[in-house]
Amino acid sequence: MKSRTQKKEELKSLRGKLPNSQITVFTSFARTGEKGLSVAQMTQLKRLLREIKSEYVVTKKTLVEMATKEMSGDAVVDVYSMVGSLGLVVGPAKEKDGANSEEPYGIAKKVYDFAKKNPALQFFGAFVGGVFISKEQFLEMAKMPSREVLIGRLLGMMRYPISGLAIVLNQVGKQKETV
């Protein structure tokens, strides 16, 4: 059990990290009566997050509630309705020049991919850009294709009408040559 001083330090740390992070995902890694993440799986998750400049924080729900009260504004995050042991995926801090070391969508995708392989990791929602989104919205965000794929699709859609026009004009030119 943590001492009062340790809890104050942990609360101070959470209050410093949460408002500045690009994304904070609320998860459960163990539920009553179910098998949770093993030590090896938890180590693997933490290693994955370290690679993308994020971290996994396990703390008491009371401390999370106190730390998120200032962040959420009007929307209240009910951490006590989140069943199981609470863990937070805290993304990297927002950079002042606007450049993202790892954008929230990439972090969400990697955590979601980990959860597909390890079903003990459950999601409750996330803070993205200071706004709390539900589990469904988070999963929708995590399932989106990567930025590179979306750019490729956009370029393909932009190229299609031009290449179609070129094919038609080529056929028209061939028909005029034969006549």
C-alpha positions as CSV (number, residue, x, y, z in Angstrom):
1,M,0.0,0.0,0.0
2,K,1.3,3.4,-0.9
3,S,1.9,6.1,1.6
4,R,0.1,9.5,1.5
5,T,3.3,11.1,0.3
6,Q,3.7,8.6,-2.6
7,K,0.1,9.2,-3.6
8,K,0.6,13.0,-3.6
9,E,3.7,12.5,-5.8
10,E,1.8,10.2,-8.2
11,L,-1.1,12.7,-8.4
12,K,1.4,15.5,-9.1
13,S,2.9,13.4,-11.9
14,L,-0.5,12.6,-13.4
15,R,-1.5,16.2,-13.3
16,G,1.7,17.1,-15.2
17,K,1.4,14.3,-17.8
18,L,-2.3,14.1,-18.7
19,P,-3.1,17.6,-19.9
20,N,0.1,17.7,-22.0
21,S,-0.3,14.3,-23.7
22,Q,-1.6,14.0,-27.2
23,I,-3.7,11.0,-26.2
24,T,-4.5,9.3,-23.0
25,V,-6.3,5.9,-23.3
26,F,-8.2,4.4,-20.4
27,T,-7.8,0.6,-20.2
28,S,-8.4,-2.3,-18.0
29,F,-5.7,-5.0,-17.9
30,A,-7.3,-7.3,-15.3
31,R,-10.9,-7.9,-14.2
32,T,-12.3,-9.8,-11.3
33,G,-12.8,-13.4,-12.2
34,E,-10.9,-13.2,-15.5
35,K,-7.3,-13.8,-16.4
36,G,-5.5,-10.5,-16.9
37,L,-2.4,-9.6,-18.7
38,S,0.6,-11.7,-17.6
39,V,3.9,-10.1,-16.5
40,A,5.4,-10.9,-19.9
41,Q,2.5,-9.3,-21.8
42,M,2.6,-6.2,-19.6
43,T,6.4,-6.0,-20.3
44,Q,5.7,-6.4,-24.0
45,L,3.1,-3.6,-23.8
46,K,5.4,-1.2,-22.0
47,R,8.2,-1.9,-24.4
48,L,5.9,-1.2,-27.4
49,L,4.8,2.0,-25.8
50,R,8.3,3.1,-25.0
51,E,9.2,2.7,-28.7
52,I,6.5,5.3,-29.6
53,K,7.5,7.6,-26.7
54,S,4.5,6.7,-24.6
55,E,4.0,4.9,-21.3
56,Y,1.6,2.7,-19.4
57,V,0.6,4.0,-16.0
58,V,-1.2,1.8,-13.4
59,T,-2.7,3.8,-10.6
60,K,-5.7,4.1,-8.3
61,K,-9.0,5.3,-9.8
62,T,-9.3,8.0,-7.1
63,L,-6.0,9.6,-8.3
64,V,-7.1,9.3,-12.0
65,E,-10.4,11.0,-11.1
66,M,-8.6,13.8,-9.3
67,A,-6.2,14.3,-12.2
68,T,-8.8,14.3,-14.9
69,K,-11.2,16.6,-13.1
70,E,-9.3,19.7,-14.3
71,M,-8.9,18.3,-17.9
72,S,-12.4,17.3,-18.7
73,G,-14.2,20.6,-18.0
74,D,-17.9,20.0,-18.4
75,A,-17.7,16.4,-19.3
76,V,-17.2,14.2,-16.3
77,V,-15.1,11.0,-16.7
78,D,-16.6,8.4,-14.4
79,V,-13.5,6.2,-13.7
80,Y,-15.5,4.2,-11.1
81,S,-17.8,2.8,-13.8
82,M,-14.6,1.3,-15.5
83,V,-14.6,-2.3,-14.3
84,G,-11.3,-3.8,-13.4
85,S,-7.8,-2.6,-12.7
86,L,-7.3,0.8,-14.4
87,G,-4.3,1.5,-16.6
88,L,-3.6,4.6,-18.7
89,V,-1.7,4.7,-22.0
90,V,-0.2,8.2,-21.8
91,G,1.0,9.5,-25.2
92,P,3.9,11.8,-25.7
93,A,3.6,15.5,-24.8
94,K,2.3,17.9,-27.4
95,E,5.3,19.6,-29.0
96,K,5.3,23.4,-29.0
97,D,6.3,23.8,-32.7
98,G,3.3,21.7,-33.7
99,A,5.3,18.7,-35.0
100,N,4.1,15.4,-33.7
101,S,6.6,12.7,-32.8
102,E,3.9,10.1,-33.0
103,E,0.4,11.3,-33.8
104,P,-2.6,10.0,-31.6
105,Y,-4.0,7.9,-34.5
106,G,-0.7,5.9,-34.7
107,I,-0.6,5.3,-30.9
108,A,-4.3,4.3,-30.9
109,K,-3.7,1.8,-33.8
110,K,-0.6,0.2,-32.1
111,V,-2.4,-0.2,-28.7
112,Y,-5.5,-1.6,-30.5
113,D,-3.3,-4.1,-32.5
114,F,-1.8,-5.2,-29.2
115,A,-5.2,-5.6,-27.6
116,K,-6.3,-7.8,-30.6
117,K,-3.5,-10.2,-29.7
118,N,-4.1,-9.9,-25.9
119,P,-7.9,-9.7,-25.3
120,A,-7.4,-9.1,-21.5
121,L,-6.6,-5.5,-22.4
122,Q,-10.0,-3.7,-22.6
123,F,-10.7,-0.1,-23.6
124,F,-13.0,2.5,-21.9
125,G,-12.3,5.6,-23.9
126,A,-9.6,8.2,-24.4
127,F,-8.7,11.9,-24.1
128,V,-7.7,13.2,-27.5
129,G,-6.8,16.8,-27.8
130,G,-8.4,17.5,-24.4
131,V,-11.7,16.0,-25.3
132,F,-12.9,12.7,-23.9
133,I,-14.1,10.2,-26.6
134,S,-16.1,7.0,-25.9
135,K,-14.8,3.5,-26.4
136,E,-16.7,3.2,-29.7
137,Q,-15.2,6.5,-31.0
138,F,-11.7,5.3,-29.8
139,L,-12.1,2.0,-31.6
140,E,-13.3,3.7,-34.8
141,M,-10.2,6.0,-34.6
142,A,-7.9,3.0,-34.0
143,K,-9.3,1.0,-36.9
144,M,-8.7,3.9,-39.4
145,P,-6.1,3.3,-42.0
146,S,-2.7,4.9,-41.5
147,R,-1.9,8.4,-42.8
148,E,0.2,7.0,-45.6
149,V,-2.6,4.7,-46.8
150,L,-5.1,7.5,-46.8
151,I,-2.7,9.8,-48.7
152,G,-2.1,7.0,-51.2
153,R,-5.9,6.5,-51.7
154,L,-6.4,10.3,-52.1
155,L,-3.7,10.4,-54.8
156,G,-5.2,7.4,-56.5
157,M,-8.6,9.0,-56.6
158,M,-7.1,12.2,-57.9
159,R,-5.2,10.4,-60.6
160,Y,-8.1,8.3,-61.8
161,P,-10.1,11.0,-63.6
162,I,-7.0,12.3,-65.4
163,S,-5.9,8.8,-66.5
164,G,-9.4,8.0,-67.6
165,L,-9.5,11.2,-69.7
166,A,-6.1,10.3,-71.2
167,I,-7.4,6.8,-72.2
168,V,-10.5,8.3,-73.8
169,L,-8.5,10.9,-75.8
170,N,-6.0,8.2,-76.9
171,Q,-8.9,6.1,-78.2
172,V,-10.5,9.1,-80.0
173,G,-7.1,9.8,-81.6
174,K,-6.8,6.1,-82.8
175,Q,-10.3,6.2,-84.2
176,K,-9.6,9.4,-86.2
177,E,-6.4,7.9,-87.6
178,T,-8.4,4.9,-88.9
179,V,-11.1,7.0,-90.6
